Amino acid sequence: MDAAVLAVQQWVNATYTGVSGYEPIDEDGSPGRLTMSALTRGLQHELGITALSDNFGPATLAALTAHGPIGPAETNQNLVKIVQGGLVCKGYSGSFGTAPAGPVAALMTDAGLAERIDGTVLPKVCKAVLSTDGYTLAAGGSPQLRAAQQWLNGRYLNRSAFVVLACDGRRSRELLTALIFAVQYEGGLTDAQANGNFGPLTQAGLKAKGLIKPGSSGPWVRLFAAALSHYPAAQVFTADFDDTLAAGARALQTFCQLTVTGEGDFPTWASLLISTGDQARPGTAADTIDEVTAARAQSLRAAGYRTIGRYLTNVEGTSLDKKIKPGELATMAANGLSLFPIYQTYADSAGYFTWAQGYADALTAHDTALGHGIDAGAVVYFAVDYDATDTEVTQRVIPYFLGVDSGLRQRGSRYAHGVYGARNVCSRLAAEAFTRWSFVSGITSGWTGNVTYPLPANWAYDQISTIRVGGTGSAGLEIDKCVQRVGTDLGEPAFGSAARPLADYLDWIDRLQELAVAYGQGDPGERVLEYLAYWQTRKISGGTDGAFVAYVDGSGLARVRTYRDPVAGVDVDVSRFGAAALGALRDRGDLAGWGGDLIAFYGGWRFTAPDTAARDYCAANLAAGAPSALDLAGLVADVDAYLAAAALRSGGALGAHLRAADRGVRYSLFYRGRFSGDPNAAATAAQGLLTDTGDDVLTSTRALLLRGLAVTPVTVDDQLRQFCRAFADRLAALAETEQTQLNRKVS
């Protein structure tokens, strides 16, 4: 408890309790919003405002401006006390009753207003005093961004709509709005015209006066640098367009799929100031609720579009018919259009999003996509079609997407999941819920989740405007134009494709190996595995050399997604193999491969068949032909990954190992290599994955995999022991079958 803050709270309650509209606050000695709100209501009362509120808004500012600055000659001592109270709560004064001149000067210095210090409290400074904004560098704040905030305050405070910004070095909606105001002012807009919106007048002024390049200097450069500092990788605040600023501009342009000029051109400014960016820039992707007929496909092609988002299902109980029609995907493919599939029913409020809903939606999306013949490895984009707050993302949206992940795993991980939503939603889900790619709703520029947040690192599509192509006739349709990022999701160009033969897969691996050798950075085998794992949602394997991915893409080498294993008789997911092998090579083998899949398989049992005995469930589903989190195709990928990583650690080449591998004894080699051929060791390892708590990575990953499915860490009981023993017995049986078949061949 702070005694000075307590004195402020006691005074404001004693002075204003009984005044209509004043609400007494707790006297606990803790500064914060409620105390500042009480002081604000007191100020409004002193200024003659009768409708009191917590908000220091335009009416309060106008009334205080009419009164004038609060200075040494102020006759209303309650106004002085209110300022003193705000300064105490902000930490600028150690005792309630100290003359405000010194503390106000300190705050103004921190706010970039040192040149305006005159011994009085200006109305806009009073607003800052009674805010909860900070004026010192916050934890995690950027010193460069704070310098920009201070400069903005110092330059523009005299403009009518400009108020004192926080100077804490953190991104905020208020800072972005202030930057737009500043662009309007520098572009020649009057106070009456400036409104903080990036509209036609603002854009015209920017194009006329604000296009800058290396060698430029002055306020426009400072504004550009301040806007660029919203991106963590570009922390520089300068008045001179130097090499550092040019490098930051080039990095942003590359990331945002803009023409790389290294200049402050209009598209770059627009990308910094509004989530749509320059809506006139070309897009090669689009989403639409309209059927893509042959005529419309030709219109789309003629307009430059190549990848089209279409909806897997309709919303039950509504008349909107937006789903993919029979034959439509064949029409798209015949006309050179790829698909990115979207799943959305309602998804337009927080109440929709639960883990169970995500799980159910994943099953529906999988089954529908499979019914359309969408190839394995496709990314399905699940929608978050509203402005979710950060709290809602934590409490509702992340659990929903973990449910989606679980549902797709239980269907055998044929499809990966992406997200459609605001920038912040997409970024958080990429970090916390396994989403592979993001389809960003940049078009909703007013959403809080888009304002001030940079594009997510894994963005693939950025939706920027709604337009019509093909005219008003039958060949026309309304689309949402999207920018498609090179090197990400290319969409689905074909449907119902068969897995590639083993020989084709091995030739492809050899070609990747050649490219990795020519690339010349790091171990070629590890680069190849990174390329394979790049398409997976699983993050446990570690980072990927994105430059090598781009190098491969630039070579024109087409990606192989699945191959047919001639021994096991299953289609193996190449990216799943790559992620597991890379994890094993980087000492996360169990969790990145068979271990993570076994955890998810356990969750599937506890959620879908809790009354079925562990042995019975495993006998029917573990390493079986029917899809599950650890079906036969999954186990083949995991086992081959373990063996490939072992070969690479021993100095072998990936391609040579895969060509020489005896797939008829893979289980035996894995069983002996990982568990020394001991079923007890296999059961113990399985139990450790589900129950151990000493490894933070294991603990956190397991919690995500089992969220909504089972309690974690798992309690050791007879059913768990049976589950782990069943896993060990299944491995032993597969190895024994191999040996029996081998003996028959020998005899």
C-alpha positions in Angstrom: 0.0 0.0 0.0 1.2 3.5 -0.9 0.5 6.0 1.8 0.4 8.9 -0.7 -2.0 7.2 -3.0 -4.2 6.3 0.0 -4.3 10.0 0.9 -5.4 10.8 -2.6 -8.2 8.3 -2.5 -9.3 9.5 1.0 -9.4 13.1 -0.2 -11.3 12.5 -3.5 -13.9 10.4 -1.7 -14.3 13.0 1.1 -14.6 15.8 -1.4 -17.0 14.3 -3.9 -19.0 11.6 -2.2 -22.6 12.8 -2.5 -22.0 14.7 -5.8 -24.4 13.4 -8.4 -22.5 11.0 -10.7 -19.6 10.4 -8.4 -18.9 6.9 -7.4 -16.7 6.3 -4.3 -13.7 4.1 -4.7 -11.9 1.7 -2.5 -9.3 3.3 -0.3 -6.6 0.6 -0.6 -3.5 2.7 -1.5 -3.2 1.1 -4.9 -3.0 3.4 -8.0 -4.9 2.5 -11.1 -7.8 3.1 -13.4 -10.4 3.5 -10.7 -8.5 6.2 -8.8 -7.8 8.1 -12.1 -11.5 7.9 -13.0 -12.5 9.3 -9.6 -10.1 12.2 -10.1 -11.5 12.8 -13.6 -15.1 12.9 -12.3 -13.9 15.4 -9.7 -12.4 17.5 -12.4 -15.6 17.4 -14.4 -17.6 18.5 -11.4 -15.2 21.4 -10.7 -15.5 22.5 -14.4 -19.3 22.6 -14.1 -20.0 19.4 -16.1 -23.1 17.7 -14.6 -23.0 14.4 -16.6 -19.9 12.9 -15.0 -18.0 10.0 -16.6 -14.7 8.1 -16.3 -13.7 9.4 -19.7 -11.6 12.5 -20.1 -13.2 13.2 -23.5 -13.7 16.1 -25.8 -16.2 17.8 -23.6 -13.9 17.7 -20.5 -11.0 18.9 -22.6 -13.1 21.8 -24.0 -14.2 22.8 -20.6 -10.7 22.8 -19.2 -9.4 24.7 -22.2 -12.0 27.3 -21.6 -10.9 27.5 -18.0 -7.2 27.8 -19.0 -4.0 26.2 -17.7 -3.8 25.3 -14.0 -0.9 27.3 -12.6 0.5 28.9 -9.4 -2.3 31.6 -9.6 -5.1 29.0 -9.7 -7.8 30.0 -7.2 -9.7 26.7 -7.2 -7.5 24.6 -5.0 -9.5 21.5 -5.7 -8.2 21.6 -9.3 -4.7 21.8 -7.9 -5.4 18.8 -5.6 -6.7 16.8 -8.5 -3.5 17.4 -10.5 -1.4 16.6 -7.4 -3.4 13.3 -7.0 -2.8 12.3 -10.6 0.9 13.0 -10.3 1.1 10.9 -7.1 -0.7 8.0 -8.8 1.7 8.2 -11.8 4.7 8.1 -9.5 5.9 11.6 -10.2 5.2 12.9 -6.7 6.0 11.1 -3.4 3.4 13.0 -1.2 0.0 14.3 -1.7 0.1 18.1 -1.3 3.4 18.7 -3.0 3.4 21.7 -5.4 2.7 20.3 -8.9 5.2 22.4 -10.9 8.2 20.1 -10.4 6.5 16.8 -10.9 4.6 18.2 -14.0 7.9 19.3 -15.5 9.3 15.8 -15.0 6.3 14.2 -16.7 6.4 16.7 -19.6 10.1 16.0 -20.0 9.3 12.2 -20.2 6.6 13.0 -22.7 8.9 14.9 -25.0 7.4 18.3 -24.0 10.4 19.9 -22.2 10.3 22.9 -24.4 6.7 23.7 -23.3 7.4 23.7 -19.6 6.2 27.0 -18.2 5.1 26.2 -14.6 1.5 25.6 -15.5 -0.5 22.5 -16.3 -1.8 22.7 -19.9 -5.2 21.2 -20.5 -3.8 18.4 -22.7 -1.1 17.8 -20.1 -3.8 17.5 -17.4 -5.5 14.9 -19.6 -2.2 13.0 -19.6 -1.8 13.3 -15.9 -5.2 11.7 -15.3 -4.7 8.9 -17.8 -3.3 5.5 -17.1 -0.7 5.9 -19.9 3.0 5.6 -19.0 5.7 8.1 -20.0 8.7 6.0 -19.2 10.0 3.0 -21.1 7.8 0.0 -20.3 9.2 -3.5 -19.9 9.5 -4.9 -23.4 9.1 -1.5 -24.9 11.2 -0.2 -27.7 13.5 2.8 -27.0 13.3 3.8 -30.7 9.5 3.7 -30.6 9.5 5.8 -27.4 11.7 8.4 -29.1 9.1 8.5 -31.9 6.3 9.0 -29.4 8.2 11.9 -27.7 8.9 13.5 -31.0 5.3 13.3 -32.1 4.1 14.9 -28.9 6.6 17.7 -29.2 5.8 18.5 -32.9 2.0 18.1 -33.0 0.5 18.9 -29.6 -0.7 22.3 -30.8 -2.9 20.7 -33.4 -6.5 20.6 -32.2 -7.1 16.8 -32.4 -3.7 15.8 -31.1 -3.4 14.8 -27.5 -0.4 13.7 -25.4 0.7 10.2 -26.4 2.0 7.6 -24.0 5.8 7.4 -24.2 6.3 3.8 -23.1 7.8 2.4 -26.3 4.8 0.1 -27.0 2.6 -0.2 -30.0 -1.0 0.9 -29.6 -4.1 1.9 -31.6 -3.5 5.5 -30.2 0.0 5.6 -31.6 -1.1 4.5 -35.1 -3.9 7.0 -35.1 -1.5 9.7 -34.1 0.8 8.8 -37.0 -2.1 9.1 -39.4 -3.0 12.5 -37.9 0.7 13.5 -38.4 0.7 12.3 -42.0 -2.5 14.4 -42.5 -0.9 17.5 -41.0 2.3 17.2 -43.0 0.2 16.5 -46.1 -1.5 19.9 -45.7 -4.8 19.0 -44.2 -6.3 21.5 -41.9 -7.4 20.8 -38.3 -11.0 20.6 -39.6 -10.0 18.1 -42.3 -7.7 15.8 -40.3 -9.7 12.9 -38.7 -7.2 10.1 -38.1 -8.5 8.0 -40.9 -6.4 6.8 -43.9 -8.8 8.1 -46.5 -8.6 9.7 -49.9 -7.5 13.1 -48.8 -4.8 11.6 -46.6 -3.6 9.4 -49.4 -3.5 12.2 -51.8 -1.4 14.4 -49.5 1.0 11.5 -48.8 1.4 10.9 -52.5 2.0 14.6 -53.2 4.5 15.3 -50.3 5.5 12.1 -48.5 7.2 9.9 -51.0 10.8 9.6 -49.7 13.9 7.7 -50.5 17.6 7.4 -49.4 18.9 10.9 -49.0 15.6 12.4 -47.9 15.4 14.1 -44.5 13.0 15.8 -42.3 9.6 15.1 -40.7 8.4 12.7 -43.4 11.4 10.5 -42.7 10.8 10.6 -39.0 7.1 9.6 -39.6 8.2 6.7 -41.9 10.8 5.5 -39.4 8.2 5.7 -36.5 5.7 3.7 -38.5 8.4 1.2 -39.5 9.3 0.7 -35.8 6.0 -1.1 -35.3 7.8 -4.0 -36.9 10.1 -5.5 -34.3 12.9 -6.1 -36.8 13.0 -2.5 -37.9 13.9 -0.5 -34.8 15.3 2.8 -35.9 14.1 6.4 -35.4 15.8 9.0 -37.5 15.3 12.2 -39.5 17.7 11.0 -42.3 16.8 8.3 -44.8 20.1 6.4 -44.4 21.2 2.9 -45.3 19.8 1.4 -42.1 16.3 2.8 -42.8 16.5 1.7 -46.4 17.4 -1.8 -45.2 14.4 -1.8 -42.9 12.2 -0.7 -45.8 13.5 -3.5 -48.0 12.9 -6.1 -45.3 9.3 -4.9 -44.8 8.6 -4.8 -48.5 9.9 -8.3 -48.9 7.9 -9.6 -46.0 4.7 -7.8 -47.1 5.1 -9.0 -50.7 5.6 -5.5 -52.0 7.9 -4.4 -54.8 11.3 -4.0 -53.1 12.6 -0.5 -53.6 14.1 0.4 -50.3 12.1 3.6 -50.5 9.1 5.2 -48.7 6.8 4.7 -51.6 3.0 4.8 -51.3 2.4 1.0 -51.1 5.0 0.8 -48.3 3.4 3.7 -46.4 0.0 2.1 -46.8 1.1 -1.2 -45.5 2.5 0.6 -42.4 -0.6 2.6 -41.7 -3.6 0.4 -42.5 -4.1 -3.4 -42.5 -5.5 -3.4 -46.1 -2.3 -1.7 -47.4 -2.6 -0.3 -50.9 -5.9 -1.8 -52.1 -5.0 -1.0 -55.7 -2.0 -3.4 -55.6 -2.4 -6.6 -57.6 -3.5 -9.8 -56.1 -3.2 -13.3 -57.5 -5.6 -15.0 -55.0 -9.2 -14.4 -54.0 -11.9 -15.9 -52.0 -15.6 -16.0 -53.0 -19.0 -17.4 -52.0 -19.9 -17.8 -55.7 -19.5 -21.0 -57.6 -16.6 -20.9 -60.0 -18.2 -21.9 -63.3 -16.1 -22.3 -66.5 -17.0 -18.7 -67.6 -16.1 -17.3 -64.2 -12.9 -19.3 -64.1 -11.9 -17.7 -67.4 -12.7 -14.3 -66.0 -10.6 -14.9 -62.9 -7.7 -16.2 -65.1 -7.9 -13.1 -67.3 -7.9 -10.8 -64.3 -4.6 -12.4 -63.1 -6.0 -14.7 -60.3 -4.5 -18.1 -59.8 -5.6 -19.4 -56.4 -9.2 -19.3 -55.2 -10.6 -19.8 -51.7 -13.9 -21.7 -51.6 -16.0 -22.9 -48.7 -16.4 -26.6 -47.8 -19.8 -26.3 -46.3 -22.9 -24.1 -45.9 -24.2 -22.8 -42.6 -27.1 -25.0 -41.5 -30.4 -23.1 -41.1 -29.4 -20.3 -43.5 -30.2 -19.7 -47.1 -26.7 -18.7 -48.1 -25.4 -21.2 -50.6 -21.6 -20.8 -50.6 -20.2 -24.4 -50.6 -18.2 -26.0 -53.4 -20.5 -27.5 -56.0 -20.2 -30.9 -57.7 -17.7 -30.7 -60.5 -16.6 -27.2 -59.5 -13.1 -28.2 -58.5 -12.6 -30.1 -61.8 -13.6 -26.9 -63.6 -11.1 -24.9 -61.6 -8.3 -27.3 -62.3 -9.1 -27.4 -66.0 -8.8 -23.6 -66.1 -5.5 -23.5 -64.3 -6.9 -22.4 -60.9 -5.8 -23.8 -57.6 -8.0 -24.0 -54.5 -7.5 -23.1 -50.9 -10.3 -24.6 -48.8 -12.1 -22.6 -46.2 -14.2 -24.0 -43.3 -16.7 -21.6 -41.7 -20.2 -22.1 -40.3 -20.9 -19.3 -37.8 -17.6 -18.5 -36.1 -18.6 -14.8 -35.7 -18.7 -14.4 -31.9 -16.8 -15.7 -28.9 -19.6 -18.0 -27.9 -19.0 -20.2 -30.9 -15.5 -21.1 -30.0 -15.0 -24.1 -27.7 -12.6 -27.1 -27.8 -15.5 -29.5 -28.6 -16.7 -27.3 -31.4 -13.2 -27.2 -32.9 -13.0 -31.0 -32.7 -16.4 -31.5 -34.4 -15.6 -28.9 -37.1 -12.3 -30.7 -37.8 -14.0 -34.0 -38.4 -16.6 -32.3 -40.7 -14.0 -30.4 -42.6 -11.8 -33.5 -43.1 -14.7 -35.7 -44.3 -16.0 -33.0 -46.6 -12.5 -32.3 -48.1 -11.9 -36.0 -48.6 -15.3 -36.3 -50.3 -14.3 -33.6 -52.7 -11.0 -35.4 -53.5 -8.8 -32.7 -52.0 -5.3 -34.2 -51.8 -3.5 -35.0 -48.7 -1.3 -32.2 -47.3 -3.8 -29.5 -48.1 -4.3 -26.7 -45.6 -7.9 -26.0 -44.5 -8.5 -22.5 -43.2 -10.9 -22.3 -40.2 -12.4 -18.9 -39.7 -12.4 -16.5 -36.8 -14.7 -14.0 -38.4 -15.0 -11.3 -35.7 -12.7 -9.0 -33.8 -11.6 -11.3 -31.0 -10.0 -9.6 -28.0 -6.8 -10.9 -26.7 -8.6 -12.4 -23.7 -11.1 -14.1 -26.0 -8.2 -15.5 -28.0 -6.8 -17.0 -24.9 -10.0 -18.4 -23.4 -12.0 -19.3 -26.5 -10.2 -19.3 -29.8 -7.0 -21.1 -28.8 -9.0 -24.0 -27.2 -11.1 -24.2 -30.4 -8.0 -24.6 -32.6 -6.5 -27.1 -30.3 -9.7 -29.0 -30.8 -9.3 -28.6 -34.6 -5.8 -30.0 -34.3 -6.9 -33.0 -32.3 -9.8 -33.7 -34.6 -7.5 -33.7 -37.7 -5.0 -35.9 -35.9 -7.7 -38.4 -35.1 -8.4 -38.6 -38.8 -4.8 -39.4 -39.5 -3.4 -35.9 -40.1 -4.3 -36.0 -43.8 -5.0 -32.2 -43.7 -3.3 -29.4 -41.9 -5.2 -26.5 -40.4 -4.8 -22.8 -41.0 -6.7 -19.8 -39.7 -8.7 -16.9 -41.2 -8.7 -13.9 -38.9 -7.2 -10.7 -37.7 -3.4 -10.3 -37.5 -3.2 -10.8 -33.8 -5.4 -13.8 -33.8 -3.3 -15.4 -36.6 0.0 -14.6 -34.8 -1.1 -16.1 -31.5 -2.6 -19.2 -33.1 0.6 -19.8 -35.0 2.6 -19.7 -31.8 0.1 -21.6 -29.5 -2.2 -23.8 -31.6 -0.2 -25.4 -34.4 -1.7 -23.4 -37.4 0.4 -23.9 -40.5 -0.6 -20.9 -42.5 -2.6 -17.7 -41.9 -5.3 -16.2 -44.2 -5.3 -12.6 -42.8 -8.5 -10.6 -42.8 -6.7 -7.4 -43.6 -9.8 -6.0 -45.2 -11.3 -5.4 -41.7 -9.0 -2.5 -41.0 -10.9 -1.2 -38.0 -10.6 -4.5 -36.0 -8.5 -4.1 -32.9 -6.7 -7.3 -33.9 -5.5 -5.7 -37.1 -4.6 -2.2 -35.8 -0.9 -1.8 -34.8 -0.2 -5.5 -35.2 2.2 -6.6 -37.9 1.3 -9.4 -40.3 1.8 -12.8 -38.8 5.1 -14.5 -39.6 3.2 -17.4 -41.3 0.9 -15.3 -43.4 0.0 -16.9 -46.8 -3.0 -14.9 -47.9 -3.8 -11.3 -47.1 -7.4 -10.2 -47.9 -7.4 -6.6 -48.9 -10.5 -5.5 -50.9 -13.8 -6.6 -52.2 -14.2 -6.2 -56.0 -16.1 -7.6 -58.9 -14.5 -9.3 -61.9 -15.9 -10.4 -65.2 -18.7 -7.8 -65.3 -22.3 -8.1 -64.4 -23.2 -11.1 -66.5 -22.9 -14.8 -65.9 -19.1 -14.7 -66.2 -18.8 -12.2 -63.4 -18.5 -12.7 -59.6 -17.7 -10.8 -56.5 -14.4 -11.7 -54.8 -12.3 -10.6 -51.9 -8.9 -9.8 -53.5 -6.0 -11.4 -51.7 -2.3 -11.0 -51.9 -0.7 -14.4 -52.0 2.7 -14.7 -50.4 5.4 -16.5 -52.5 6.9 -19.6 -50.8 3.8 -20.4 -48.7 0.6 -22.2 -49.5 0.3 -22.6 -53.2 -3.1 -24.1 -53.0 -4.4 -27.3 -54.6 -3.9 -27.5 -58.3 -5.3 -31.0 -58.7 -7.7 -33.3 -57.0 -7.9 -37.1 -56.4 -4.2 -37.5 -57.0 -2.6 -40.8 -56.3 0.4 -41.1 -54.0 3.7 -41.2 -56.0 5.6 -44.5 -56.5 8.5 -45.1 -54.2 11.0 -44.7 -57.1 9.7 -41.2 -57.9 9.9 -40.2 -54.2 13.5 -41.4 -54.0 14.5 -39.6 -57.2 12.9 -36.4 -55.7 14.9 -36.8 -52.5 18.1 -37.2 -54.6 17.3 -34.0 -56.4 16.7 -32.2 -53.1 20.0 -33.5 -51.9 21.7 -32.1 -55.0 20.1 -28.7 -54.4 21.2 -28.7 -50.8 24.8 -29.5 -51.8 24.7 -26.6 -54.3 23.1 -24.3 -51.8 26.2 -24.8 -49.7 24.9 -23.8 -46.3 25.1 -26.4 -43.5 24.5 -30.1 -43.6 22.7 -31.1 -46.9 20.8 -33.9 -45.2 19.5 -31.5 -42.5 18.5 -28.9 -45.1 16.5 -31.6 -47.0 14.7 -32.6 -43.8 14.0 -28.9 -43.1 12.4 -28.6 -46.5 10.2 -31.7 -45.9 9.2 -30.5 -42.4 8.5 -27.0 -43.6 5.0 -28.0 -44.7 4.1 -29.5 -41.3 2.2 -27.9 -38.4 4.5 -29.6 -35.9 6.9 -27.1 -34.3 8.9 -29.3 -32.0 11.5 -30.1 -34.7 13.0 -26.6 -34.6 13.6 -24.0 -37.2 13.8 -24.1 -41.0 16.2 -22.3 -43.3 13.7 -20.3 -45.2 16.3 -19.3 -47.8 16.8 -22.9 -48.7 13.0 -23.4 -49.1 13.0 -20.4 -51.5 16.1 -21.8 -53.3 14.2 -25.1 -53.9 11.1 -23.3 -55.1 13.2 -21.2 -57.4 14.6 -24.3 -59.0 11.1 -25.3 -60.2 11.2 -28.7 -58.5 7.7 -29.8 -57.8 6.9 -31.0 -54.3 6.1 -34.6 -53.5 3.5 -34.9 -50.7 2.9 -38.6 -50.3 4.4 -41.8 -51.7 3.1 -45.4 -51.7 5.2 -47.6 -49.5 5.3 -51.0 -51.3 5.9 -53.0 -48.2 3.4 -51.5 -45.8 0.9 -50.8 -48.5 0.1 -47.3 -47.1 0.5 -43.7 -48.4 3.2 -42.0 -46.3 3.1 -38.3 -45.6 6.5 -37.0 -46.6 6.3 -33.9 -44.4 5.4 -36.0 -41.4 8.4 -38.1 -42.0 10.6 -35.0 -42.4 9.4 -33.4 -39.2 9.9 -36.5 -37.2 13.4 -37.2 -38.7 14.5 -33.6 -38.1 13.3 -33.8 -34.5 15.2 -37.0 -34.0 18.3 -35.5 -35.5 17.9 -32.6 -33.1 17.4 -34.8 -30.0 13.6 -34.4 -29.9 13.0 -37.7 -31.6 10.4 -39.3 -29.4 8.2 -36.2 -29.0 8.6 -35.0 -32.6 7.8 -38.4 -34.0 6.2 -41.5 -32.5 6.0 -40.1 -29.0 3.9 -37.1 -30.0 1.7 -39.2 -32.1 1.3 -41.7 -29.2 0.3 -38.9 -26.9 -2.4 -37.7 -29.4 -3.5 -41.4 -29.9 -3.9 -41.7 -26.1 -6.0 -38.6 -26.1 -8.2 -40.0 -28.9 -8.9 -43.1 -26.8 -9.8 -41.2 -23.7 -12.1 -38.8 -25.6 -13.8 -41.0 -28.1 -13.9 -44.4 -26.4 -13.3 -43.9 -22.6 -15.3 -47.0 -21.7 -13.3 -49.3 -24.0 -10.5 -51.2 -22.4 -7.0 -49.9 -23.4 -5.9 -53.2 -24.9 -9.1 -53.5 -27.0 -8.8 -49.9 -28.3 -5.2 -50.3 -29.2 -5.8 -53.7 -30.8 -8.4 -52.1 -33.1 -6.8 -48.7 -33.8 -3.0 -48.6 -33.1 -0.9 -48.9 -36.3 -4.1 -50.0 -38.1 -5.4 -49.2 -41.5 -8.2 -46.9 -40.4 -7.2 -43.3 -39.8 -6.1 -42.3 -36.3 -3.4 -40.2 -34.6 -1.0 -43.2 -34.8 -2.3 -45.3 -37.7 -0.1 -47.6 -39.8 0.9 -44.8 -42.2 1.8 -42.6 -39.3 3.9 -45.3 -37.6 5.7 -46.0 -40.9 6.6 -42.3 -41.2 7.8 -42.2 -37.5 9.8 -45.4 -37.7 11.5 -44.5 -41.0 12.2 -41.1 -39.5 14.0 -42.6 -36.5 16.1 -44.8 -38.8 16.9 -41.9 -41.2 18.1 -39.7 -38.3 20.3 -42.5 -37.0 21.9 -42.8 -40.4 22.5 -39.1 -40.7 24.1 -39.0 -37.3 26.4 -41.7 -38.4 27.6 -39.6 -41.4 25.3 -41.1 -44.0 23.5 -39.3 -46.8 19.7 -39.2 -46.6 19.1 -40.3 -50.2 21.6 -43.2 -50.0 20.0 -44.4 -46.7 16.5 -44.3 -48.1 17.6 -46.2 -51.2 19.4 -48.8 -49.3 16.8 -49.2 -46.5 15.3 -52.6 -46.1 11.6 -51.7 -45.5 10.9 -55.3 -44.7 12.7 -55.0 -41.4 12.0 -51.4 -40.4 10.0 -52.3 -37.3 12.7 -54.7 -36.1 15.4 -52.1 -36.6 13.4 -49.5 -34.7 12.4 -51.9 -31.9 16.0 -52.9 -31.3 17.5 -49.5 -31.9 15.2 -47.5 -29.7 14.2 -50.1 -27.1 16.9 -52.8 -27.3 14.1 -55.2 -28.3 12.7 -55.1 -24.8 8.9 -54.6 -24.5 9.3 -53.4 -20.9 11.6 -50.6 -22.2 9.0 -49.6 -24.8 6.2 -49.6 -22.3 8.3 -47.5 -19.8 9.1 -45.0 -22.5 5.5 -44.7 -23.5 4.4 -44.2 -19.9 7.1 -41.5 -19.4 5.8 -39.5 -22.4 2.4 -39.4 -20.7 3.4 -38.9 -17.1 6.9 -37.3 -16.7 7.0 -33.7 -15.6 10.8 -33.0 -15.6 11.0 -31.8 -19.2 9.4 -28.5 -19.8 9.1 -29.0 -23.6 7.4 -32.4 -23.1 5.1 -31.0 -20.4 3.9 -28.0 -22.5 3.6 -30.0 -25.7 1.7 -32.8 -24.0 -0.7 -30.3 -22.4 -1.5 -28.8 -25.8 -2.0 -32.2 -27.5 -4.2 -33.5 -24.7 -6.2 -30.3 -24.0 -9.8 -31.2 -24.1 -9.0 -34.9 -24.5 -7.6 -36.0 -21.2 -6.2 -34.7 -17.9 -2.4 -34.1 -18.0 0.0 -35.3 -16.7 -1.8 -38.6 -17.0 -2.4 -40.5 -13.7 -0.7 -43.8 -13.5 -3.3 -46.6 -13.2 -4.0 -50.0 -14.5 -5.6 -48.7 -17.7 -2.5 -46.5 -18.5 -0.2 -49.5 -17.9 -2.4 -51.6 -20.2 -2.2 -48.8 -22.8 1.6 -48.6 -22.7 1.9 -52.4 -22.7 -0.4 -52.6 -25.7 1.9 -50.2 -27.6 5.0 -52.2 -26.7 3.2 -55.5 -27.7 2.1 -54.0 -31.0 5.7 -53.0 -31.8 7.0 -56.4 -30.8 4.3 -58.1 -32.9 5.2 -56.1 -36.0 8.9 -56.9 -35.5 8.1 -60.6 -35.0 6.0 -60.7 -38.2 8.9 -59.2 -40.1 11.3 -61.8 -38.7 8.8 -64.6 -39.6 8.5 -63.3 -43.2 12.3 -63.0 -43.4 12.8 -66.5 -42.2 10.4 -67.8 -44.8 12.3 -66.0 -47.5 15.6 -67.5 -46.3 14.1 -71.0 -46.2 
